[in-house]
Amino acid sequence: MTEQPSPVWFITGCSTGFGRALAQAVLAKGGRTVVTARTPAQVADLAAGHEGEALVLALDVTQPAQITAAVHAALARFGAIDVLVNNAGYGYMAAVEEGEDAAIRTMFDANVFGLAACTRAVLPHMRARRRGTIVNLSSMGGFIGQPGSGYYAATKHAVEGLSDALAKEVSPLGIQVCCVEPGPFRTDFAGRSLQPTLSRCPDYEATVNTRLRNLAAQSGTQPGDPARAAEAIIAAVESGRPPRHLVLGAIAYENVRKKLTDTVQEIEAWKHTALGADYPAGRH
C-alpha cells in the first residue's frame, strides 16, 4: 500500500506566538509546512533539521502580490495546501473615542483584509480538490468586547462573521472552517504584538487605562501555554471534523460561556418585543 504524504500546512505570521508554536509542532510531527513571516530570517531556524518538510517564505498579508507569490511557491514545492492557518495579525488598543483612524485601518488591513485575501488565494485550489481546512485565529475578543480593545475586538468579530458565512459556502465542497478563540496565552501579544494607547481622558482611567496596564503587567505570566494550544489545533484538524469554534484556555472557556448564556437570557427577556416587531398574523 502506498503511504499517503503528510498534509501541507500553510501558516501565516510564524515569527512569534501561535504561528511559531504551531509551525514547530507541525514540523516536529513530520508535517510539510509553509512557514511565512514578513522577515524570513526570523523563522529560518524553524526549518533547521526539517529542510525536506519546511518551506520558508516572505509574506506580508497586506501585500496582495506577496500572497499570490507565496501560494504559487507552496504549490510548486508541495503540490497542495491542505490546511491554511490565518494567524498573522496584531492588536491596537485604545478607547473607542480616542482611536486613531490610520492605526485602526492598518490593523484591519492585517487582521481582516489580509486574512480574507489569503483565504481567497487558497480557496480555488481547495475547491478543485474538494477538501481542505481553513483555520482562522480569532480570539476570546471575537465574542467579548473589553475596555480599550474595541477596535481589536471589531477585527475579530469580523473574522467570526466571515468564517460563519464561509463555512456555509464551502462545507458542501468538502472544505472545513475553524476559528481558534484563545484567552490570555503566554505569547508576546501583550508585548511586541500589542500597540496600546492609554486614554488621555480621566473618565476612562478606571476602565481603559486600568485594563491596558493590567495587560502589560501580565505579559509573561498568562496561564495559556502556546505549545499546548498548537497541539490542540493540530488535534482538531486531524480529527477530520474540527469545531467551528475552538475555545482555548480556562479564562476563554468561562468568559465565552458566560457571554453566550447572558446573551440568550437577554434575548429571552425581550422576546415579546422581538416577536411584536413583525406584521400581525394574517396581515399582508
TORKOL-4160 file (C-alpha; in steps of 0.2 Angstrom, whole numbers, padded with zeros to 4 digits, m for minus):
284
<pt num="1" X="0000" Y="0000" Z="0000"/>
<pt num="2" X="0007" Y="0017" Z="m0005"/>
<pt num="3" X="0010" Y="0028" Z="0010"/>
<pt num="4" X="0000" Y="0044" Z="0010"/>
<pt num="5" X="0010" Y="0060" Z="0010"/>
<pt num="6" X="0009" Y="0071" Z="0025"/>
<pt num="7" X="m0003" Y="0086" Z="0025"/>
<pt num="8" X="0003" Y="0103" Z="0019"/>
<pt num="9" X="0001" Y="0117" Z="0031"/>
<pt num="10" X="0002" Y="0135" Z="0026"/>
<pt num="11" X="0004" Y="0146" Z="0041"/>
<pt num="12" X="0005" Y="0165" Z="0041"/>
<pt num="13" X="0014" Y="0175" Z="0054"/>
<pt num="14" X="0026" Y="0162" Z="0061"/>
<pt num="15" X="0039" Y="0174" Z="0068"/>
<pt num="16" X="0031" Y="0174" Z="0086"/>
<pt num="17" X="0016" Y="0167" Z="0096"/>
<pt num="18" X="0004" Y="0155" Z="0090"/>
<pt num="19" X="0011" Y="0154" Z="0072"/>
<pt num="20" X="0028" Y="0150" Z="0078"/>
<pt num="21" X="0022" Y="0137" Z="0091"/>
<pt num="22" X="0011" Y="0129" Z="0078"/>
<pt num="23" X="0025" Y="0128" Z="0064"/>
<pt num="24" X="0036" Y="0120" Z="0077"/>
<pt num="25" X="0023" Y="0107" Z="0082"/>
<pt num="26" X="0018" Y="0103" Z="0064"/>
<pt num="27" X="0036" Y="0101" Z="0059"/>
<pt num="28" X="0040" Y="0090" Z="0074"/>
<pt num="29" X="0026" Y="0078" Z="0068"/>
<pt num="30" X="0034" Y="0077" Z="0051"/>
<pt num="31" X="0021" Y="0088" Z="0043"/>
<pt num="32" X="0025" Y="0098" Z="0027"/>
<pt num="33" X="0024" Y="0116" Z="0032"/>
<pt num="34" X="0025" Y="0133" Z="0023"/>
<pt num="35" X="0032" Y="0144" Z="0036"/>
<pt num="36" X="0029" Y="0163" Z="0032"/>
<pt num="37" X="0034" Y="0179" Z="0040"/>
<pt num="38" X="0037" Y="0197" Z="0035"/>
<pt num="39" X="0055" Y="0194" Z="0038"/>
<pt num="40" X="0060" Y="0176" Z="0033"/>
<pt num="41" X="0076" Y="0177" Z="0043"/>
<pt num="42" X="0066" Y="0177" Z="0059"/>
<pt num="43" X="0059" Y="0160" Z="0055"/>
<pt num="44" X="0074" Y="0152" Z="0047"/>
<pt num="45" X="0078" Y="0142" Z="0062"/>
<pt num="46" X="0062" Y="0133" Z="0062"/>
<pt num="47" X="0067" Y="0125" Z="0046"/>
<pt num="48" X="0084" Y="0119" Z="0053"/>
<pt num="49" X="0083" Y="0100" Z="0053"/>
<pt num="50" X="0067" Y="0100" Z="0043"/>
<pt num="51" X="0074" Y="0105" Z="0026"/>
<pt num="52" X="0063" Y="0092" Z="0017"/>
<pt num="53" X="0047" Y="0097" Z="0025"/>
<pt num="54" X="0049" Y="0116" Z="0028"/>
<pt num="55" X="0047" Y="0130" Z="0015"/>
<pt num="56" X="0051" Y="0147" Z="0022"/>
<pt num="57" X="0044" Y="0162" Z="0013"/>
<pt num="58" X="0042" Y="0180" Z="0015"/>
<pt num="59" X="0024" Y="0185" Z="0017"/>
<pt num="60" X="0016" Y="0202" Z="0022"/>
<pt num="61" X="m0003" Y="0198" Z="0021"/>
<pt num="62" X="m0007" Y="0216" Z="0017"/>
<pt num="63" X="0003" Y="0214" Z="0001"/>
<pt num="64" X="m0008" Y="0205" Z="m0012"/>
<pt num="65" X="0007" Y="0201" Z="m0024"/>
<pt num="66" X="0016" Y="0193" Z="m0009"/>
<pt num="67" X="0001" Y="0182" Z="m0006"/>
<pt num="68" X="0000" Y="0176" Z="m0024"/>
<pt num="69" X="0018" Y="0173" Z="m0025"/>
<pt num="70" X="0018" Y="0163" Z="m0008"/>
<pt num="71" X="0004" Y="0152" Z="m0013"/>
<pt num="72" X="0011" Y="0148" Z="m0030"/>
<pt num="73" X="0028" Y="0144" Z="m0022"/>
<pt num="74" X="0019" Y="0132" Z="m0010"/>
<pt num="75" X="0010" Y="0123" Z="m0023"/>
<pt num="76" X="0026" Y="0122" Z="m0034"/>
<pt num="77" X="0035" Y="0114" Z="m0019"/>
<pt num="78" X="0022" Y="0103" Z="m0012"/>
<pt num="79" X="0008" Y="0102" Z="m0025"/>
<pt num="80" X="m0005" Y="0105" Z="m0012"/>
<pt num="81" X="m0011" Y="0116" Z="0003"/>
<pt num="82" X="m0021" Y="0105" Z="0015"/>
<pt num="83" X="m0023" Y="0117" Z="0029"/>
<pt num="84" X="m0022" Y="0136" Z="0028"/>
<pt num="85" X="m0019" Y="0144" Z="0045"/>
<pt num="86" X="m0023" Y="0163" Z="0045"/>
<pt num="87" X="m0013" Y="0168" Z="0060"/>
<pt num="88" X="m0005" Y="0184" Z="0055"/>
<pt num="89" X="m0011" Y="0200" Z="0065"/>
<pt num="90" X="m0009" Y="0211" Z="0080"/>
<pt num="91" X="m0018" Y="0221" Z="0092"/>
<pt num="92" X="m0021" Y="0240" Z="0093"/>
<pt num="93" X="m0028" Y="0246" Z="0109"/>
<pt num="94" X="m0037" Y="0262" Z="0113"/>
<pt num="95" X="m0053" Y="0269" Z="0119"/>
<pt num="96" X="m0066" Y="0269" Z="0105"/>
<pt num="97" X="m0067" Y="0288" Z="0107"/>
<pt num="98" X="m0049" Y="0291" Z="0105"/>
<pt num="99" X="m0044" Y="0278" Z="0092"/>
<pt num="100" X="m0034" Y="0285" Z="0078"/>
<pt num="101" X="m0040" Y="0282" Z="0060"/>
<pt num="102" X="m0024" Y="0277" Z="0052"/>
<pt num="103" X="m0019" Y="0264" Z="0066"/>
<pt num="104" X="m0037" Y="0257" Z="0065"/>
<pt num="105" X="m0036" Y="0255" Z="0047"/>
<pt num="106" X="m0019" Y="0247" Z="0047"/>
<pt num="107" X="m0024" Y="0234" Z="0060"/>
<pt num="108" X="m0040" Y="0230" Z="0049"/>
<pt num="109" X="m0029" Y="0228" Z="0034"/>
<pt num="110" X="m0019" Y="0214" Z="0043"/>
<pt num="111" X="m0032" Y="0206" Z="0054"/>
<pt num="112" X="m0047" Y="0206" Z="0042"/>
<pt num="113" X="m0042" Y="0211" Z="0024"/>
<pt num="114" X="m0026" Y="0201" Z="0024"/>
<pt num="115" X="m0034" Y="0186" Z="0031"/>
<pt num="116" X="m0048" Y="0187" Z="0018"/>
<pt num="117" X="m0035" Y="0189" Z="0004"/>
<pt num="118" X="m0025" Y="0174" Z="0009"/>
<pt num="119" X="m0042" Y="0164" Z="0010"/>
<pt num="120" X="m0047" Y="0169" Z="m0007"/>
<pt num="121" X="m0030" Y="0165" Z="m0014"/>
<pt num="122" X="m0030" Y="0147" Z="m0007"/>
<pt num="123" X="m0049" Y="0143" Z="m0010"/>
<pt num="124" X="m0048" Y="0139" Z="m0029"/>
<pt num="125" X="m0035" Y="0125" Z="m0025"/>
<pt num="126" X="m0045" Y="0118" Z="m0011"/>
<pt num="127" X="m0061" Y="0119" Z="m0021"/>
<pt num="128" X="m0053" Y="0109" Z="m0036"/>
<pt num="129" X="m0048" Y="0096" Z="m0024"/>
<pt num="130" X="m0064" Y="0096" Z="m0014"/>
<pt num="131" X="m0055" Y="0096" Z="0003"/>
<pt num="132" X="m0046" Y="0107" Z="0015"/>
<pt num="133" X="m0046" Y="0115" Z="0031"/>
<pt num="134" X="m0046" Y="0134" Z="0035"/>
<pt num="135" X="m0041" Y="0139" Z="0052"/>
<pt num="136" X="m0043" Y="0157" Z="0057"/>
<pt num="137" X="m0035" Y="0164" Z="0073"/>
<pt num="138" X="m0049" Y="0174" Z="0081"/>
<pt num="139" X="m0049" Y="0177" Z="0100"/>
<pt num="140" X="m0060" Y="0177" Z="0115"/>
<pt num="141" X="m0062" Y="0195" Z="0109"/>
<pt num="142" X="m0071" Y="0188" Z="0094"/>
<pt num="143" X="m0086" Y="0186" Z="0107"/>
<pt num="144" X="m0082" Y="0199" Z="0121"/>
<pt num="145" X="m0078" Y="0217" Z="0119"/>
<pt num="146" X="m0067" Y="0224" Z="0133"/>
<pt num="147" X="m0062" Y="0241" Z="0138"/>
<pt num="148" X="m0048" Y="0248" Z="0127"/>
<pt num="149" X="m0049" Y="0234" Z="0114"/>
<pt num="150" X="m0065" Y="0239" Z="0105"/>
<pt num="151" X="m0056" Y="0240" Z="0088"/>
<pt num="152" X="m0046" Y="0224" Z="0090"/>
<pt num="153" X="m0062" Y="0216" Z="0095"/>
<pt num="154" X="m0071" Y="0223" Z="0080"/>
<pt num="155" X="m0057" Y="0214" Z="0069"/>
<pt num="156" X="m0060" Y="0198" Z="0077"/>
<pt num="157" X="m0079" Y="0199" Z="0077"/>
<pt num="158" X="m0077" Y="0202" Z="0058"/>
<pt num="159" X="m0066" Y="0186" Z="0057"/>
<pt num="160" X="m0080" Y="0177" Z="0066"/>
<pt num="161" X="m0094" Y="0183" Z="0054"/>
<pt num="162" X="m0084" Y="0180" Z="0038"/>
<pt num="163" X="m0080" Y="0162" Z="0045"/>
<pt num="164" X="m0098" Y="0159" Z="0048"/>
<pt num="165" X="m0103" Y="0163" Z="0030"/>
<pt num="166" X="m0088" Y="0155" Z="0023"/>
<pt num="167" X="m0091" Y="0138" Z="0032"/>
<pt num="168" X="m0109" Y="0138" Z="0025"/>
<pt num="169" X="m0102" Y="0141" Z="0007"/>
<pt num="170" X="m0088" Y="0129" Z="0007"/>
<pt num="171" X="m0094" Y="0115" Z="0018"/>
<pt num="172" X="m0104" Y="0106" Z="0004"/>
<pt num="173" X="m0087" Y="0107" Z="m0006"/>
<pt num="174" X="m0078" Y="0097" Z="0007"/>
<pt num="175" X="m0069" Y="0112" Z="0015"/>
<pt num="176" X="m0070" Y="0115" Z="0034"/>
<pt num="177" X="m0068" Y="0131" Z="0043"/>
<pt num="178" X="m0062" Y="0133" Z="0061"/>
<pt num="179" X="m0060" Y="0148" Z="0072"/>
<pt num="180" X="m0047" Y="0147" Z="0086"/>
<pt num="181" X="m0053" Y="0158" Z="0101"/>
<pt num="182" X="m0039" Y="0159" Z="0114"/>
<pt num="183" X="m0039" Y="0169" Z="0130"/>
<pt num="184" X="m0023" Y="0175" Z="0138"/>
<pt num="185" X="m0008" Y="0165" Z="0132"/>
<pt num="186" X="0010" Y="0167" Z="0136"/>
<pt num="187" X="0014" Y="0174" Z="0119"/>
<pt num="188" X="0022" Y="0191" Z="0115"/>
<pt num="189" X="0004" Y="0198" Z="0112"/>
<pt num="190" X="0005" Y="0210" Z="0127"/>
<pt num="191" X="0022" Y="0215" Z="0122"/>
<pt num="192" X="0028" Y="0217" Z="0104"/>
<pt num="193" X="0011" Y="0212" Z="0096"/>
<pt num="194" X="0001" Y="0224" Z="0106"/>
<pt num="195" X="0001" Y="0243" Z="0102"/>
<pt num="196" X="m0008" Y="0251" Z="0117"/>
<pt num="197" X="m0013" Y="0269" Z="0118"/>
<pt num="198" X="m0018" Y="0275" Z="0136"/>
<pt num="199" X="m0033" Y="0286" Z="0137"/>
<pt num="200" X="m0029" Y="0305" Z="0140"/>
<pt num="201" X="m0047" Y="0307" Z="0147"/>
<pt num="202" X="m0049" Y="0305" Z="0166"/>
<pt num="203" X="m0066" Y="0297" Z="0163"/>
<pt num="204" X="m0058" Y="0282" Z="0155"/>
<pt num="205" X="m0045" Y="0279" Z="0169"/>
<pt num="206" X="m0054" Y="0266" Z="0178"/>
<pt num="207" X="m0059" Y="0256" Z="0163"/>
<pt num="208" X="m0047" Y="0258" Z="0148"/>
<pt num="209" X="m0031" Y="0263" Z="0157"/>
<pt num="210" X="m0033" Y="0250" Z="0171"/>
<pt num="211" X="m0036" Y="0236" Z="0159"/>
<pt num="212" X="m0022" Y="0241" Z="0147"/>
<pt num="213" X="m0010" Y="0242" Z="0162"/>
<pt num="214" X="m0015" Y="0225" Z="0168"/>
<pt num="215" X="m0012" Y="0218" Z="0151"/>
<pt num="216" X="0005" Y="0225" Z="0151"/>
<pt num="217" X="0009" Y="0219" Z="0169"/>
<pt num="218" X="0003" Y="0201" Z="0165"/>
<pt num="219" X="0014" Y="0199" Z="0150"/>
<pt num="220" X="0024" Y="0183" Z="0153"/>
<pt num="221" X="0013" Y="0176" Z="0166"/>
<pt num="222" X="m0003" Y="0172" Z="0156"/>
<pt num="223" X="m0010" Y="0155" Z="0160"/>
<pt num="224" X="m0011" Y="0149" Z="0142"/>
<pt num="225" X="0003" Y="0138" Z="0135"/>
<pt num="226" X="0006" Y="0141" Z="0116"/>
<pt num="227" X="0014" Y="0124" Z="0114"/>
<pt num="228" X="m0002" Y="0116" Z="0121"/>
<pt num="229" X="m0013" Y="0127" Z="0110"/>
<pt num="230" X="m0003" Y="0121" Z="0095"/>
<pt num="231" X="m0006" Y="0103" Z="0099"/>
<pt num="232" X="m0025" Y="0107" Z="0102"/>
<pt num="233" X="m0026" Y="0115" Z="0085"/>
<pt num="234" X="m0017" Y="0100" Z="0076"/>
<pt num="235" X="m0028" Y="0088" Z="0085"/>
<pt num="236" X="m0044" Y="0097" Z="0080"/>
<pt num="237" X="m0038" Y="0097" Z="0062"/>
<pt num="238" X="m0033" Y="0079" Z="0062"/>
<pt num="239" X="m0050" Y="0074" Z="0069"/>
<pt num="240" X="m0057" Y="0076" Z="0052"/>
<pt num="241" X="m0072" Y="0086" Z="0060"/>
<pt num="242" X="m0064" Y="0102" Z="0068"/>
<pt num="243" X="m0076" Y="0113" Z="0078"/>
<pt num="244" X="m0082" Y="0129" Z="0071"/>
<pt num="245" X="m0077" Y="0137" Z="0087"/>
<pt num="246" X="m0061" Y="0130" Z="0096"/>
<pt num="247" X="m0060" Y="0140" Z="0113"/>
<pt num="248" X="m0043" Y="0138" Z="0121"/>
<pt num="249" X="m0039" Y="0141" Z="0139"/>
<pt num="250" X="m0049" Y="0141" Z="0155"/>
<pt num="251" X="m0052" Y="0160" Z="0155"/>
<pt num="252" X="m0058" Y="0160" Z="0137"/>
<pt num="253" X="m0070" Y="0145" Z="0141"/>
<pt num="254" X="m0078" Y="0153" Z="0156"/>
<pt num="255" X="m0080" Y="0170" Z="0148"/>
<pt num="256" X="m0086" Y="0164" Z="0131"/>
<pt num="257" X="m0099" Y="0153" Z="0140"/>
<pt num="258" X="m0105" Y="0167" Z="0151"/>
<pt num="259" X="m0106" Y="0179" Z="0137"/>
<pt num="260" X="m0117" Y="0167" Z="0127"/>
<pt num="261" X="m0128" Y="0162" Z="0142"/>
<pt num="262" X="m0131" Y="0181" Z="0146"/>
<pt num="263" X="m0135" Y="0184" Z="0128"/>
<pt num="264" X="m0148" Y="0171" Z="0127"/>
<pt num="265" X="m0156" Y="0177" Z="0143"/>
<pt num="266" X="m0157" Y="0195" Z="0137"/>
<pt num="267" X="m0165" Y="0189" Z="0121"/>
<pt num="268" X="m0177" Y="0179" Z="0130"/>
<pt num="269" X="m0181" Y="0193" Z="0142"/>
<pt num="270" X="m0186" Y="0204" Z="0127"/>
<pt num="271" X="m0194" Y="0190" Z="0117"/>
<pt num="272" X="m0211" Y="0199" Z="0117"/>
<pt num="273" X="m0204" Y="0214" Z="0110"/>
<pt num="274" X="m0194" Y="0205" Z="0097"/>
<pt num="275" X="m0209" Y="0195" Z="0091"/>
<pt num="276" X="m0220" Y="0211" Z="0091"/>
<pt num="277" X="m0210" Y="0219" Z="0078"/>
<pt num="278" X="m0217" Y="0208" Z="0064"/>
<pt num="279" X="m0233" Y="0212" Z="0055"/>
<pt num="280" X="m0248" Y="0204" Z="0064"/>
<pt num="281" X="m0253" Y="0187" Z="0059"/>
<pt num="282" X="m0264" Y="0187" Z="0043"/>
<pt num="283" X="m0259" Y="0205" Z="0038"/>
<pt num="284" X="m0251" Y="0207" Z="0021"/>
